[in-house]
Each structure stands twice: as structure tokens, then as C-alpha cells.
Amino acid sequence: MQQKKKRKIIIVTDGDCVARRTLEGIARKIGGQCISRGAGNPTPLTGPQIVSLIRKAECDPVLVMFDDNGNARMGRAEEALYHVSTHPDIEVLGAIAVASQTQGALGVQVDICIDRFGREVRGQVNKSGIVIPGDTCWIVGDTVDVLNMLKLPYIVGIGDIGKMRGKEDRYNGCPVTLRAVEVILARSGYIPRI
């Protein structure tokens, strides 16, 4: 009996309209697909609904958005993220943890951060993509705390998509988010069809 092929996804903890447009463009560049119906502030779909859309996606990797709209507690988006990430038909290549200024959020330690100039840094970045002094790669955001409950292969931290003082403008090719996706793909060894 042939084993079912797992779908390859990258998690992104942002889902507003700017993030959606950014990720749709990046998905086209890398030969993947973005679950656009999962965009929203907060995420409008449940975990099972998102899994269903991932299964129907035409190609991998699938970029999947989750957004708790400033809720510091375990919100609907984080519940959906947990469900999707632990689903047996899905392989998470990595996650992009997006910074926000959410009061009361714990945050998550990440493997690397990318600042708003596209540089890989070993410190924390804030919502604007500016490096905060320190020696720990850490991201605070409204939808990142759940990542602490998951065994993900690689997490990249970035500033808030679309809020990095024009450095992440889609007319510039969204270089910060694109770099984060490229880092995850390189680390995973997955080569998308382009």
C-alpha cells in the first residue's frame, strides 16, 4: 500500500490584507501556493477547514497564514495553527514568526531573525524590523506563543509585514518575507518547482 504524500507548508503568523498580497506574490515566485482564503484579521477559518484547503492546493510549498488580531491569549488562529501543524497529512517546513506590539504575549525563541534591511541577525527584531540589542533571537507577537507548543524544524523571525517603513513594500518584491521563505526552504532541503 502506497503511503500518502504529506503536503509541505510554511506557517506565517500574519494574515491581514498586506500579508495576503505579499504571500500571494511570493508563492508565485517560488512556484508554490498561498491559502488566500485563510487571510483575515482574525483568521476566519478553523483548523479542519484550512487542512481541507491545503489538501486541494495544486502545488507545494503551501504558504499558510494565521492571525489572532492582537489577542495575547490562545485565540482561534493559534488553535487552527496547532491543528494544522500536528495534522498527520502535513509536514511543516518551518514558520515565519511575525513581530507585533501585543501586550501580554510571551513570544517565542526563533532560530534566526531577519531585520528590515534583509540581514540575518542573532538578536530580536521589533514590529518595524529594527534589531533590539541582546543575544537572544526572540519574537513577540499575537500569534506566536503557540509555536512554543510545537516541534518545528526552523523558525525565522521578522518585523510586521508591510510595516517596516517601506523596506518590505511589495513593489520592491517584499525582500524580507521572501528572504525568510528562502531561508526556510534552504534549511529544509526542499526544492520547489519553478
Protein Blocks (a to p, Z undefined) as FASTA:
>chain_A
ZZddddddddddbfbfklmmmmmmmmmmnopacdfklgccddfbdfklmmmmmmmpmbdc
ddddddeehpabdcfklmmmmmmmmpckbccfbdcddddfdehiabjadfbdcdfkopac
fbdcdfkopacedjbdcdddfklmmmmmpccfbdcddddehiaghplgfklopmmlmmmm
mmmmmmnopacdZZ
